[in-house]
Amino acid sequence: MDSESIKLSQLEVFVAVAECGSFSAAALELQVSQAAASRSLALLEKQLGLALVQRTSAGTSLTASGEQLLPLAQEILEKTKLIHTTAHQINRLQTGTVRIATFRSVATHLLPLAIKQFNQAFPEIKVLVQEAPYTEAIENSLRQGTADIGIMPLPVAEDIQTWNLLQDEYLVLLSEDLQLPSVLSWDDLAPYPLIVPAAKSPCRKALEDYFARVNCPLVPTHEISEDSTAVNMVRHGIGFTIMARLAAQPIPASIQIRKLPVPMSRTIAVGMAESIMHSPPVFACLESIKASLTRPEPSLSKRHIEALSRQN
């Protein structure tokens, strides 16, 4: 047997001749001349010390030795193809850009750590964050292809595929001057001014739906667009507010927090538009977000944690 290494091109000729049944058809498939194909296979036979094919008036057929070696040659070529395919996928995964659309509180309190962890695993993939005020705006970004991944409260439209990440509980925020029981009733809250999100905003709609469900009138005193403004107004004793824990962060230690008389929470989910084909970096980032953000506990001060535990 010749010690010279067998070339993949020789195995390609051998397999093509076996599968096509002639040198002319094999040469056409491989886009080489018939003479080149014949020389390549003759060299392979010389190296192996075996006749692999036999030529007859009816065409070309494999010898007994060729029949034995054909499955091995096919397997080698398949493995080689798999190596190239996998390498291509790895190269595509290691570079690229992922665009995430989400709302302010997720972008502020949850995404930075998730992005840091993703960047450590895939340093060549760029992650861009777009803040959007409403779930509808995030959905539109996904549909239009201006964002790859969205993180938003449920519900969402049917054409957005989602995976739940966490439950974000709504809390009552009170100034430190108010002396109210640890477990509140609506009567306890009734005398105090209520600070709510601006009219027609999604957060306001969520509160309106909640108050309708618990059969309690919603009587706002102040309507505020920014969460931080509402929190600061509570801190200065102007009124109380009801806000999702994530939106309220960071809650000043001087503010008291209570659970609502009837619990309320929102589901935060990560989603993608079903109609759009996404690249491997996008799916890698999606899996990283799902792993990083599923059921995290937004940070609270020790005092707030103790207060909530007393109310359970």
Phi, psi and omega per residue, in radians:
M1 nan 2.325 3.132
D2 -1.170 2.373 -3.107
S3 -1.409 -0.146 -3.140
E4 -1.118 2.452 -3.077
S5 -1.132 2.487 3.059
I6 -1.343 2.341 -3.132
K7 -1.626 2.599 3.089
L8 -1.073 -0.587 3.141
S9 -1.095 -0.575 3.099
Q10 -1.190 -0.735 3.103
L11 -1.137 -0.625 3.110
E12 -1.083 -0.722 3.111
V13 -1.138 -0.798 -3.133
F14 -1.011 -0.844 -3.121
V15 -1.166 -0.731 -3.134
A16 -1.101 -0.749 3.108
V17 -1.087 -0.744 -3.142
A18 -1.111 -0.722 -3.062
E19 -1.415 -0.544 -3.100
C20 -1.577 -0.438 3.103
G21 1.499 0.057 3.099
S22 -2.821 2.746 3.117
F23 -1.239 -0.624 -3.105
S24 -1.142 -0.765 3.130
A25 -1.187 -0.677 3.118
A26 -1.134 -0.743 3.131
A27 -1.087 -0.711 3.123
L28 -1.111 -0.740 3.139
E29 -1.128 -0.700 -3.100
L30 -1.498 -0.109 -3.139
Q31 1.032 0.830 3.029
V32 -2.288 2.924 3.099
S33 -1.280 2.721 3.115
Q34 -1.098 -0.643 3.130
A35 -1.122 -0.719 3.139
A36 -1.130 -0.703 3.115
A37 -1.123 -0.736 -3.138
S38 -1.117 -0.749 3.133
R39 -1.122 -0.732 -3.116
S40 -1.072 -0.784 -3.122
L41 -1.236 -0.624 3.106
A42 -1.102 -0.688 3.110
L43 -1.151 -0.686 3.115
L44 -1.095 -0.753 3.124
E45 -1.107 -0.660 3.110
K46 -1.141 -0.747 3.141
Q47 -1.116 -0.682 -3.112
L48 -1.452 -0.345 -3.071
G49 1.247 0.479 -3.093
L50 -2.411 2.556 2.971
A51 -1.505 2.213 -3.072
L52 -1.776 -0.552 -3.123
V53 -2.292 2.760 3.044
Q54 -2.286 2.391 -3.093
R55 -1.716 2.300 3.088
T56 -2.286 3.033 3.114
S57 -1.131 -0.408 -3.140
A58 -1.502 -0.156 -3.120
G59 2.398 -2.568 -3.093
T60 -2.124 2.394 3.092
S61 -2.390 2.827 -3.123
L62 -1.426 2.556 2.967
T63 -1.379 3.060 3.088
A64 -1.067 -0.680 3.102
S65 -1.151 -0.708 3.108
G66 -1.073 -0.716 3.111
E67 -1.057 -0.670 -3.137
Q68 -1.234 -0.644 -3.054
L69 -1.520 -0.327 -3.083
L70 -1.012 -0.842 -3.137
P71 -1.040 -0.625 3.120
L72 -1.167 -0.743 3.125
A73 -1.113 -0.735 3.114
Q74 -1.094 -0.717 3.133
E75 -1.114 -0.741 3.124
I76 -1.053 -0.778 -3.131
L77 -1.157 -0.658 3.097
E78 -1.140 -0.731 3.119
K79 -1.125 -0.674 3.114
T80 -1.116 -0.735 3.097
K81 -1.088 -0.708 3.123
L82 -1.116 -0.663 3.096
I83 -1.052 -0.809 3.141
H84 -1.122 -0.749 -3.135
T85 -1.105 -0.778 -3.134
T86 -1.145 -0.733 3.116
A87 -1.073 -0.692 3.114
H88 -1.109 -0.744 3.131
Q89 -1.141 -0.680 3.110
I90 -1.112 -0.767 3.129
N91 -1.088 -0.701 3.122
R92 -1.181 -0.588 -3.108
L93 -1.286 -0.517 -3.033
Q94 -1.393 -0.292 -3.137
T95 -2.305 2.732 3.094
G96 2.427 -3.029 -3.121
T97 -2.318 2.384 3.073
V98 -2.114 2.242 -3.122
R99 -1.916 2.187 -3.088
I100 -2.011 2.202 3.051
A101 -1.866 2.294 -3.130
T102 -2.760 3.121 3.135
F103 -1.710 2.947 -2.901
R104 -0.979 -0.824 -3.007
S105 -1.182 -0.601 3.048
V106 -1.203 -0.775 3.131
A107 -1.072 -0.554 -3.087
T108 -1.458 -0.799 -2.925
H109 -1.840 -0.393 -3.055
L110 -1.987 -0.750 -3.014
L111 -1.158 -0.656 -3.075
P112 -0.938 -0.780 3.141
L113 -1.188 -0.711 3.132
A114 -1.087 -0.725 3.130
I115 -1.177 -0.707 3.109
K116 -1.029 -0.802 3.135
Q117 -1.132 -0.678 3.117
F118 -1.166 -0.725 -3.140
N119 -1.139 -0.555 3.088
Q120 -1.154 -0.614 3.132
A121 -1.424 -0.599 -3.086
F122 -2.329 1.316 -3.026
P123 -1.137 -0.357 -3.102
E124 -1.583 -0.068 3.120
I125 -1.649 2.160 -3.133
K126 -1.516 2.336 3.102
V127 -1.990 2.164 3.126
L128 -1.974 2.335 -3.116
V129 -1.931 2.268 3.071
Q130 -2.021 2.194 3.080
E131 -1.542 2.361 3.118
A132 -2.303 2.492 -3.040
P133 -1.322 -0.510 -3.006
Y134 -2.285 2.743 3.049
T135 -1.019 -0.696 -3.136
E136 -1.051 -0.687 3.120
A137 -1.159 -0.662 3.091
I138 -1.139 -0.777 3.103
E139 -1.012 -0.770 -3.141
N140 -1.114 -0.662 3.099
S141 -1.097 -0.677 3.116
L142 -1.173 -0.771 -3.124
R143 -1.134 -0.702 -3.086
Q144 -1.395 -0.117 3.127
G145 1.369 0.211 3.077
T146 -1.490 -0.178 3.006
A147 -2.416 2.565 -3.141
D148 -1.644 -0.666 -3.060
I149 -2.270 2.422 3.064
G150 -2.126 2.505 3.037
I151 -2.150 2.103 -2.955
M152 -2.763 2.852 3.047
P153 -1.302 2.593 3.006
L154 -1.452 2.726 0.117
P155 -1.488 2.832 3.046
V156 -2.254 2.993 -3.135
A157 -1.163 2.763 -3.045
E158 -1.164 -0.406 -3.109
D159 -1.464 0.079 3.081
I160 -1.884 2.070 3.086
Q161 -1.454 2.297 -3.041
T162 -2.250 2.757 3.023
W163 -2.309 2.191 -3.104
N164 -1.174 2.429 3.129
L165 -1.886 -0.912 -3.045
L166 -2.784 2.823 3.003
Q167 -1.757 2.190 -3.103
D168 -1.896 1.870 -3.043
E169 -1.343 2.462 3.019
Y170 -1.483 2.426 -3.093
L171 -2.191 2.738 2.987
V172 -1.649 2.207 3.124
L173 -1.873 2.203 -3.061
L174 -2.219 2.641 3.052
S175 -1.241 2.733 -3.086
E176 -1.193 -0.253 -3.107
D177 -1.388 -0.346 -3.072
L178 -1.360 2.354 3.115
Q179 -1.852 1.570 -3.104
L180 -2.122 2.680 -3.125
P181 -1.114 2.780 -3.116
S182 -1.186 -0.529 3.062
V183 -1.915 1.987 -2.981
L184 -1.530 2.685 2.905
S185 -2.102 2.911 3.107
W186 -1.131 -0.561 3.111
D187 -1.109 -0.604 3.114
D188 -1.088 -0.632 -3.047
L189 -1.537 -0.393 -2.995
A190 -0.926 -0.650 -3.063
P191 -1.286 -0.190 -2.955
Y192 -1.827 2.578 3.121
P193 -1.085 2.414 -3.115
L194 -1.856 2.228 3.101
I195 -1.782 2.151 -3.066
V196 -2.264 2.872 3.057
P197 -1.133 2.806 -3.115
A198 -1.049 2.635 3.134
A199 -1.015 2.529 3.096
K200 1.260 0.018 3.073
S201 -1.408 2.708 3.118
P202 -1.025 -0.657 3.139
C203 -1.144 -0.670 3.103
R204 -1.149 -0.730 3.135
K205 -1.066 -0.690 3.126
A206 -1.087 -0.723 3.114
L207 -1.188 -0.701 3.123
E208 -1.079 -0.756 3.115
D209 -1.110 -0.694 -3.136
Y210 -1.133 -0.833 -3.123
F211 -1.109 -0.587 3.078
A212 -1.159 -0.683 -3.136
R213 -1.141 -0.668 -3.096
V214 -1.572 0.095 3.079
N215 0.990 0.857 -3.134
C216 -2.287 2.333 -3.135
P217 -1.205 2.430 3.062
L218 -1.700 1.938 -3.086
V219 -2.123 1.539 -3.104
P220 -1.341 2.568 3.032
T221 -1.770 -0.694 -3.141
H222 -2.220 2.431 3.073
E223 -2.031 2.064 -2.980
I224 -2.172 2.438 -3.126
S225 -1.483 -0.626 -3.039
E226 -1.770 2.311 3.118
D227 -1.030 -0.739 -3.088
S228 -1.107 -0.580 3.103
T229 -1.155 -0.772 3.125
A230 -1.075 -0.751 3.121
V231 -1.081 -0.743 -3.118
N232 -1.200 -0.598 3.075
M233 -1.135 -0.693 3.071
V234 -1.091 -0.764 -3.114
R235 -1.018 -0.574 -3.135
H236 -1.622 0.204 3.027
G237 1.346 0.339 -3.101
I238 -1.374 -0.419 3.137
G239 3.024 -2.988 3.060
F240 -2.037 2.836 3.105
T241 -2.428 2.833 3.055
I242 -2.072 2.122 -2.992
M243 -2.593 2.556 3.034
A244 -1.076 2.466 -3.072
R245 -0.965 -0.759 -3.108
L246 -1.105 -0.700 -3.135
A247 -1.201 -0.525 -3.082
A248 -1.381 -0.304 -3.109
Q249 -1.113 2.494 -0.135
P250 -1.419 2.330 -3.138
I251 -1.499 2.086 3.128
P252 -0.982 2.502 -3.120
A253 -1.067 -0.416 -3.113
S254 -1.331 -0.226 3.140
I255 -1.536 2.380 3.040
Q256 -1.498 2.539 3.051
I257 -2.166 2.499 3.111
R258 -2.364 2.765 2.979
K259 -1.403 2.650 3.070
L260 -1.183 2.674 3.075
P261 -0.996 -0.625 3.015
V262 -2.111 2.103 -3.032
P263 -1.000 2.577 3.095
M264 -2.525 2.416 3.078
S265 -2.620 2.874 3.054
R266 -2.155 2.579 3.116
T267 -1.657 2.156 3.067
I268 -1.680 2.258 -3.077
A269 -2.278 2.759 3.000
V270 -1.862 2.455 -3.053
G271 -2.547 2.857 3.094
M272 -2.445 2.653 3.067
A273 -1.275 2.219 -3.081
E274 -1.173 -0.430 -3.017
S275 -1.475 -0.089 -3.036
I276 -1.935 2.352 3.061
M277 -1.414 2.307 -3.078
H278 -2.000 2.705 -3.112
S279 -1.443 2.838 3.086
P280 -0.952 -0.687 3.104
P281 -1.038 -0.607 3.131
V282 -1.139 -0.788 3.136
F283 -1.166 -0.616 3.089
A284 -1.118 -0.726 3.125
C285 -1.180 -0.695 3.101
L286 -1.011 -0.826 -3.135
E287 -1.134 -0.621 3.115
S288 -1.152 -0.732 3.112
I289 -1.119 -0.768 3.128
K290 -1.060 -0.680 3.132
A291 -1.267 -0.644 -3.034
S292 -1.418 -0.627 -2.950
L293 -1.844 -0.047 -3.132
T294 -1.183 2.039 3.094
R295 0.977 0.724 3.026
P296 -1.336 2.695 3.074
E297 -1.770 1.918 3.072
P298 -0.971 2.484 -3.013
S299 -1.163 2.408 3.036
L300 -2.281 2.736 3.075
S301 -1.216 2.803 3.128
K302 -1.017 -0.669 -3.137
R303 -1.108 -0.732 -3.131
H304 -1.191 -0.687 3.110
I305 -1.072 -0.755 3.131
E306 -1.136 -0.651 -3.140
A307 -1.131 -0.771 3.141
L308 -1.176 -0.643 3.137
S309 -1.139 -0.578 3.118
R310 -1.195 -0.435 -3.082
Q311 -1.526 -0.196 -3.129
N312 -1.368 nan nan
